[in-house]
Amino acid sequence: MYKLWLFLHILGALTFFYTHGMAGLVAFRLRSERDPGRIRALLESYSTSRMMGLLYGSLLLLLVAGVIAGFAGHWWSSGWIWISLVMLVAIVAAMYMIATRYYGQVRKSIGTEYMQGSRTIPAEPPASPEEIDSLLKRSPAILIFIIGYGGMAVILFLMIFKPF
């Protein structure tokens, strides 16, 4: 059973990275885009309910299958699995907080509806081109990339080499 759960864990990770890759590409593309219509199109290209369902569903599969594989493989007495689990939760939380706040501001600035906490706020008049430019120049895309990619590289190292 261990190999089945390991397979599902890896499948969840691959699906998560596949679905989340579009958001990463958009984050880097927005750094140089200034046309509000194109910004809107880029943001809408990955934020459909179907895509978000697949994204969070695959993250759930990754997590649940990983926990079960941990029990099936008798890994819970090892430090590497605990460090990996804590890191995954921290990576997801950090990326969510940084990205949600920033891209909510971008959506608001171009005059589309945006989220404030768990509420959807109706569109407001767009900001000036100078304000949009200033906001896009402060993109956290590189920070988000370092947190996500770097953190997952450390988790992958821990899973393969099991140093603790």
N, C-alpha and C positions, 0 to 999 in steps of 0.2 A: 504493500500500500504506500510505502514511503515514496517510491518512484512516481506513482500517480500524482500524489500531492505536490511533489517537487515539480513535475511537469506542469500542473495547473498553476503553481506559483510563478514559474518562468513564463508561461503563457499569459498570465495576468500582467506580468511586468512588460512583456513585449507589446501587448495590446495597449497598455497604459502609455508607453513611450510613443507608440505609433499615433495614438489619438492626441497626445499632448504635444507632439512635434509641431503641429500646425500653430499652436499658440506660441511656441518658441520662435518660429519663423516670423510670425506676425510681430512679435515683440521687437525683433531686430529690424524689420522693415519699417516699422512706425518711427524709428529714430530719424529717418531721413524723409519721411512723407509729410507734406504740409497741406495737401488738398483735402478739405473736410469730407468730400464725397468718397474719396479713395480711402481715407482713414476709416470712415463708417463701413465701407465694403470690407476692408481688412478685418475689422473687429467682428463683423457679422459672419465672416467666413468660417469661424471656428466656434462661435458661441450659440449654436443651435441646441435645442433641448435634446435631440437625438445624440449629438456629439458629446454633450455633457453627461448624458446617461451612460454612454459607452466609456467615457473617461473615468467617471466615478465608480461605475460597475467593475471595470477592470482593476481599479485601485483596491476595491473591496475584495475581489478575487485574489489579487496579489497578497493582501494582508491575511485573509482567512486561510488560504491554502498554505501560506508560509507558516502560520501558527500551527496548523494541523501537521504539516511536514516536520516542524520542530518537535512535536510530540511523537510522531511516527519514527523519527530518526533518533529520539532520545537526546536532543541537543539542549534542552532547557537547563541543564546543569553547566553548560559552557557559557562563558562571558560574551563570546562573539555574537550570539543570537540576541542577547539582551541589548547590547550596544547597537546592533543593527536595527532592532525594533524601535528603540528610543530615537535613533537618528532618522528613521523613516518618518516617524510622527513629527519630529522637529522640522525636517525638510518640508513636509507638506504644510505644516502650520506657518512656517516662515514665508514660503512662496505664496501661499494663499493670502496672508496678511499684506505682504508687499504688493503683489500683483493686483489684488482686488481693490485696494485703496487707489493705486495709481491709475488703473484702467477705468475705474469709476470716474475719476477726475477727467480723463481724456474723453470719455463718453459725454460727460456733462459739458465739457468745453466745446464740443462740436455740435451740440444741440440735439442729442438723442437721449432717450430715457436711460437712467442709470440706477445702480443699486446704492442704497444708503442703509447699512446694516442688512437687515433681511427684507427691507421695503424697496419696491420699485418706485422711483421718482419719475414723474412725467418729464418730457423734454422741456428744456428752457431755451431762451434765445442763446445762440452760440456766442462764444467769447470772440474777442478780436483776433485777427491773424497773429498779432504779436504775442498775445497771451497763449495761444495754441502752440506757437513756435517755442516759447519759453518752457512750457510744460513738456513738450516732446523732447527738448534738449536735456531734460532731467530724467530721462528714461532709466528705469532700474533694470533694463534687460540684461546687462552684463552681470550685475549682482545676482539676479535671479538665476542666470545660467551657472554662475559659480556655485551657488547654494545647491541647485538641483543636480547638475552634472557632477560636480566635485563630491557632493554628499553621496550620490549613488555610486560613484567610483569607489569610495571608501567602503560602502556596504558590500559591493561586489567583491572587493578584496577580502573583507571579513568572511564572506560566504565561501569563497574558494579556498583561502589559506587557513581559516579557523585558528588564528594565532592565540586565542585565549580560551 
